[in-house]
């Protein structure tokens, strides 16, 4: 999908949150999130979608296998299937930003994911998200070196 100029739809926090919502909705509907995103971008019935939301959804989806491998490895005691779907979407965006978000400092990627978990998920989710992303963040430089 091309990221032609669209009206700005909020800041990066809003873009991250919107990406999580799209990934979550796609998972709930067993749909391809990039196709769902395409429907939303082409619709006049929804709020404009930012270029950053588009890049997050497309980036997460393109790298989902590697992201999910890392989550499975670092979410001690949790399988992906057992994770709340919102938390999984938050974690996927967080890992994407940690490893492929070249202009996002690691602490910002983690803090943003924790903040979105506070907004969208359960009381325990922010601590869980922080723990998983913190473990991945500790080795992010090594992981980026082999990507």
Buried (B, 14 or more C-beta within 10 A) or exposed (E): EEBEEEEEBBEBEBBBBBBBBBBBBBBEEEEEBBEBBBEBBEEEEEEBBBBBBBBBBBBBBEBBEBBBEBBEEBBEEBEBEEBBBBBBBBBBBBBBBBBBBEEBEBEBBBBBBBBBBBBBBEEEBBEBBBBBBBBBBEEBEEBEEEE
